[in-house]
């Protein structure tokens, strides 16, 4: 299976297409967003938990409440999000403990269901209840210790007007920003890549594509079942690393039925999430 940031995540879980550079290359000749600033509502899933051993070291079972550089990671994320003039309403989805410590600055706070897709749907319903939902909604996970407002704005500036966009970071870019940090990357013909923990999507298209996305994610660990969904030839190319990002892009677009884009130079900070003790120790040592 094709690895992304960690072994348990794959490029299929974070469906994407490619913008090749600051010059931008998209399927269908789409160009990046420019001109007037667009407002984006934001959903902040904070349900991520860590294993018991890590929790004893970090003094919390929740990623969002881990302290690094004298601040909780979740607080850093919220601070970065609220600092952007491009952000509209914010919906935090979290456990009671996380809600108590981080929920006060968000527009709405909802209880985590333990299921990411259900949480996203719940967040969209909450935004709709508050009024018109923004044309595109941004999801950012709450375990990104190096996130800053300027990085969010940079990503939004690079995103074209497609149905789904995610940051795509090369191994070289990642290690240039985080020397000696651990990470797992998808090795393809055109380089080694990882996908960042941010998703910019059109709500109506997401809802329409959700059944197929859930089907792929639910069967991601079963090669025979994935072969039935994605095709055996495609999976063979993935496993033998004889496929390029544009080919992966085209296949995923066809399967889920929407225009998607992976934004290169995403930036790298979107890919450093705290999943384990080495990540935690790195974040403690390096600002």
C-alpha positions as CSV (number, residue, x, y, z in Angstrom):
1,X,0.0,0.0,0.0
2,X,1.2,3.5,-0.7
3,X,2.3,5.3,2.5
4,X,1.7,9.0,3.3
5,X,2.8,10.8,6.5
6,X,2.6,7.6,8.5
7,X,2.1,4.0,7.5
8,X,-1.6,4.1,8.6
9,X,-2.3,6.9,6.2
10,X,-2.3,6.6,2.4
11,X,-2.7,8.9,-0.6
12,X,-6.1,7.2,-1.1
13,X,-7.3,8.4,2.3
14,X,-6.3,12.0,1.4
15,X,-7.5,12.0,-2.2
16,X,-5.6,14.5,-4.3
17,X,-4.4,15.8,-7.7
18,X,-1.2,17.7,-8.5
19,X,-0.1,21.3,-8.9
20,X,3.4,20.8,-10.2
21,X,5.1,24.0,-8.9
22,X,4.7,27.7,-8.2
23,X,4.0,27.8,-12.0
24,X,1.0,25.5,-11.4
25,X,-0.1,22.6,-13.5
26,X,-3.6,21.2,-13.0
27,X,-5.7,18.6,-14.8
28,X,-7.9,20.5,-17.3
29,X,-5.7,23.6,-17.3
30,X,-7.1,25.1,-14.1
31,X,-5.3,28.0,-12.6
32,X,-4.8,29.1,-9.0
33,X,-7.1,31.3,-7.0
34,X,-6.2,35.0,-7.4
35,X,-7.7,38.4,-7.0
36,X,-10.3,39.1,-4.3
37,X,-9.9,37.4,-0.9
38,X,-12.4,34.5,-0.4
39,X,-13.7,33.7,3.1
40,X,-13.5,30.1,4.3
41,X,-15.4,28.4,7.2
42,X,-13.1,26.0,9.1
43,X,-13.8,22.6,10.7
44,X,-11.2,21.6,13.3
45,X,-11.3,17.9,14.2
46,X,-9.6,17.3,17.5
47,X,-10.4,13.7,18.2
48,X,-6.9,12.4,17.7
49,X,-5.7,10.2,20.5
50,X,-2.2,8.7,21.3
51,X,-1.3,5.3,22.7
52,X,-1.0,4.8,26.4
53,X,2.8,4.9,26.6
54,X,2.9,8.1,24.7
55,X,0.1,9.5,26.8
56,X,2.2,8.9,30.0
57,X,5.1,10.7,28.5
58,X,3.0,13.7,27.1
59,X,0.7,13.8,30.2
60,X,-2.5,13.7,28.0
61,X,-4.2,11.1,25.8
62,X,-5.2,13.8,23.2
63,X,-2.9,15.2,20.5
64,X,-4.5,18.6,20.7
65,X,-3.6,19.0,24.4
66,X,0.1,18.0,24.0
67,X,2.4,20.8,25.2
68,X,5.3,21.8,23.1
69,X,7.2,25.1,23.2
70,X,5.1,26.2,26.2
71,X,1.8,25.9,24.5
72,X,-0.8,23.2,23.7
73,X,-0.6,22.1,20.0
74,X,-4.4,22.7,19.6
75,X,-4.1,26.2,20.9
76,X,-1.4,26.9,18.4
77,X,-3.6,25.7,15.6
78,X,-6.6,27.7,16.7
79,X,-4.4,30.8,17.1
80,X,-3.0,30.3,13.6
81,X,-6.5,29.8,12.1
82,X,-8.1,32.8,13.8
83,X,-5.2,35.0,12.8
84,X,-6.2,34.8,9.1
85,X,-8.5,37.4,7.6
86,X,-9.6,34.7,5.2
87,X,-11.2,32.6,7.9
88,X,-15.0,32.9,8.6
89,X,-16.6,30.7,11.2
90,X,-14.8,27.9,13.1
91,X,-16.3,24.6,14.3
92,X,-14.2,22.6,16.8
93,X,-15.1,18.9,17.1
94,X,-13.6,17.4,20.2
95,X,-13.9,15.4,23.4
96,X,-15.2,17.0,26.6
97,X,-11.7,17.5,27.9
98,X,-10.5,19.1,24.8
99,X,-13.6,21.2,24.5
100,X,-13.1,22.6,28.0
101,X,-9.6,23.7,27.3
102,X,-9.8,24.9,23.7
103,X,-13.4,25.5,22.7
104,X,-13.8,29.0,24.0
105,X,-12.4,30.8,21.0
106,X,-14.4,28.9,18.3
107,X,-17.8,29.8,16.8
108,X,-19.2,26.4,17.7
109,X,-18.0,23.3,19.6
110,X,-19.4,19.8,18.9
111,X,-18.8,16.4,20.5
112,X,-16.4,14.1,18.7
113,X,-18.1,11.0,17.3
114,X,-14.9,9.0,16.8
115,X,-15.5,8.9,13.0
116,X,-13.8,11.6,10.8
117,X,-16.4,11.5,8.0
118,X,-19.3,11.8,10.5
119,X,-17.5,14.6,12.2
120,X,-17.1,16.5,8.9
121,X,-20.8,16.0,8.1
122,X,-21.7,17.2,11.6
123,X,-19.5,20.2,11.2
124,X,-21.1,21.1,7.9
125,X,-24.6,20.7,9.4
126,X,-23.6,23.0,12.2
127,X,-22.2,25.6,9.8
128,X,-25.5,25.4,7.8
129,X,-27.5,26.0,10.9
130,X,-25.5,29.2,11.5
131,X,-26.3,30.6,8.1
132,X,-24.9,30.2,4.6
133,X,-21.9,27.9,4.4
134,X,-18.8,29.3,2.6
135,X,-18.4,28.1,-1.0
136,X,-15.4,26.1,0.2
137,X,-14.7,24.8,3.7
138,X,-11.2,24.2,5.2
139,X,-10.4,21.2,7.4
140,X,-7.3,21.4,9.5
141,X,-6.3,18.8,12.1
142,X,-5.4,19.9,15.6
143,X,-2.0,18.2,15.8
144,X,0.2,20.6,13.8
145,X,2.7,22.2,16.2
146,X,4.4,24.4,13.5
147,X,1.3,25.8,11.9
148,X,1.2,29.6,11.5
149,X,-1.3,32.0,10.0
150,X,1.0,32.9,7.1
151,X,1.2,29.3,6.1
152,X,-2.6,28.9,6.0
153,X,-2.8,32.0,3.8
154,X,0.0,30.7,1.6
155,X,-1.9,27.4,1.1
156,X,-5.2,29.2,0.4
157,X,-3.4,31.4,-2.1
158,X,-2.1,28.4,-4.0
159,X,-5.4,26.5,-4.1
160,X,-7.2,26.5,-7.4
161,X,-11.0,26.6,-7.6
162,X,-11.5,22.8,-7.6
163,X,-13.7,20.4,-5.6
164,X,-11.0,19.2,-3.3
165,X,-7.4,20.5,-2.7
166,X,-4.7,19.2,-0.3
167,X,-1.1,20.2,0.3
168,X,1.5,17.9,-1.3
169,X,5.0,18.1,0.1
170,X,8.1,16.4,-1.3
171,X,10.6,14.6,0.9
172,X,13.3,17.1,0.0
173,X,11.0,20.1,1.1
174,X,10.0,18.3,4.3
175,X,13.6,17.4,5.4
176,X,14.8,20.9,4.4
177,X,12.3,22.3,6.9
178,X,12.6,19.6,9.5
179,X,16.2,18.1,9.3
180,X,16.5,14.7,10.9
181,X,12.7,14.4,11.6
182,X,11.1,11.1,10.9
183,X,8.5,10.6,8.2
184,X,7.1,8.2,5.7
185,X,6.7,9.1,2.1
186,X,5.1,7.7,-1.0
187,X,7.9,6.8,-3.5
188,X,6.7,7.2,-7.0
189,X,8.3,7.7,-10.4
190,X,8.4,11.4,-10.0
191,X,9.7,11.7,-6.5
192,X,8.8,10.9,-2.9
193,X,5.8,12.7,-1.4
194,X,3.6,13.1,1.6
195,X,0.2,14.8,2.0
196,X,-0.4,17.5,4.6
197,X,-3.2,17.6,7.2
198,X,-5.4,20.2,5.5
199,X,-8.3,19.8,3.1
200,X,-10.1,22.5,1.2
201,X,-13.3,21.3,-0.3
202,X,-16.7,22.3,-1.8
203,X,-19.4,21.0,0.6
204,X,-21.9,19.9,-2.0
205,X,-19.3,17.9,-3.9
206,X,-17.9,16.3,-0.8
207,X,-21.4,15.1,0.3
208,X,-22.0,13.6,-3.2
209,X,-18.6,11.9,-3.2
210,X,-18.6,10.7,0.4
211,X,-20.0,7.2,-0.2
212,X,-17.2,6.4,-2.6
213,X,-14.5,8.0,-0.3
214,X,-15.8,6.0,2.6
215,X,-15.7,2.8,0.5
216,X,-12.1,3.3,-0.4
217,X,-11.0,4.3,3.1
218,X,-12.9,1.3,4.7
219,X,-11.1,-1.2,2.4
220,X,-7.7,0.5,2.3
221,X,-6.0,-2.5,4.0
222,X,-7.5,-5.1,1.7
223,X,-5.7,-5.4,-1.6
224,X,-8.4,-7.6,-3.2
225,X,-11.2,-5.2,-2.2
226,X,-9.2,-2.2,-3.3
227,X,-8.5,-3.9,-6.6
228,X,-12.2,-4.2,-7.1
229,X,-12.6,-0.5,-6.5
230,X,-9.5,1.0,-8.1
231,X,-8.5,-1.8,-10.5
232,X,-5.8,-4.4,-10.2
233,X,-3.5,-2.8,-12.7
234,X,-3.5,0.5,-10.8
235,X,-2.7,-1.2,-7.5
236,X,0.1,-3.2,-9.1
237,X,1.7,0.1,-10.3
238,X,1.3,1.6,-6.9
239,X,2.9,-1.4,-5.1
240,X,5.8,-1.6,-7.6
241,X,6.2,2.2,-7.5
242,X,5.9,2.4,-11.3
243,X,3.3,5.2,-11.3
244,X,3.5,9.0,-11.2
245,X,1.5,11.5,-9.2
246,X,-0.6,12.7,-12.2
247,X,-1.6,9.0,-12.8
248,X,-2.7,8.6,-9.2
249,X,-4.5,11.9,-9.5
250,X,-6.4,10.9,-12.6
251,X,-7.5,7.5,-11.1
252,X,-8.7,9.0,-7.9
253,X,-10.6,11.7,-9.7
254,X,-12.3,9.1,-11.8
255,X,-13.2,7.0,-8.8
256,X,-14.7,9.6,-6.5
257,X,-16.1,11.7,-9.4
258,X,-14.8,15.2,-8.6
259,X,-12.0,17.6,-9.6
260,X,-9.2,17.4,-7.1
261,X,-5.8,19.0,-6.7
262,X,-2.7,18.4,-4.6
263,X,-0.9,21.7,-4.1
264,X,2.8,21.4,-4.2
265,X,4.9,23.5,-1.9
266,X,1.9,23.2,0.5
267,X,3.9,24.1,2.9
268,X,5.9,21.5,4.8
269,X,4.5,22.5,8.2
270,X,1.2,20.9,7.2
271,X,2.9,17.5,7.1
272,X,4.5,17.6,10.6
273,X,1.8,16.1,12.8
274,X,2.6,14.7,16.3
275,X,1.8,11.0,16.0
276,X,4.4,9.4,18.3
277,X,7.2,10.1,20.8
278,X,9.9,10.9,18.2
279,X,7.6,13.5,16.7
280,X,6.9,14.9,20.2
281,X,10.6,15.0,21.1
282,X,11.5,16.7,17.9
283,X,8.9,19.4,18.5
284,X,10.2,19.9,22.0
285,X,13.7,20.4,20.7
286,X,13.1,22.5,17.6
287,X,11.1,25.7,17.2
